[in-house]
Amino acid sequence: MTEKSIEAEQVYIGQKHGYVQYLTAKGNPNHFLSNPEFGHSKFGSLQGTEEDRIAYFMCHVPDVKLVAFQGCTYNILQTWLAYKNECIEIAQCFLSTQGGSDDILLQSRNKGEIDEWQYQYKWLETTLYKNLWHLLHENHVLFIRVLKENWNYTFASDVDLLCEIFREVIEAEFLPYIASFHQYAYQTLLSRSIGTLVFG
């Protein structure tokens, strides 16, 4: 059977804060006939406060380049989108206050979209990064100096450092899902410049 004779259908994978869609052979979501199209919510801003810049970066993790390879599957895209959804919710919470009027997760809990356990767990994740941000921000001169002296890291600011930590944690969790499909250069993941992804 040739590609021209294959009947195509649209595949749509949706989450609350994003989607992936592509054309596939009818009945076979792993037979890609087009490159996936990605869309997701964005919070924060590159022109805002330091917290705005961090939230904006969080919305761009995990990197779409991680699933831009031949042999990617429906399940991989579904998993990637789930991670993306989680990162966007962390970004939302990073800019808000738990229990406050701007608490998006509280609204979701009150609507029954998530339960109390999910609400507390997601806020626990966000609090970890908020506390890490305060630690780095208040001691950034020391942290940056030690990292440069011992590991030759070239972070320009405490914002860059927190963003890199966030990306490494999230993408390191996701990498096992694609490890058997292709060899992703993990060293490249650690060393590539944040500026080339978001800030530049």
Buried (B, 14 or more C-beta within 10 A) or exposed (E): EEEEEBEBEEBEBEBEBBBBBBBBBEEEBBBBBEEBEBEBBBBBEEEEEEBBBBBBBBBBBBBBEBBEEEEBBBEBBBBBBBBBBBBBBBBBBBBBEBEEEEBBBBEBBEEEEBEEEBBEEBBEBBEEBBEBBEEBBEEBEEBBEEBEEEEEBEBEBBBBBBBBBBBBEBBEEBBEBBEEBEEBEEEEBBEBEBEEBBBE
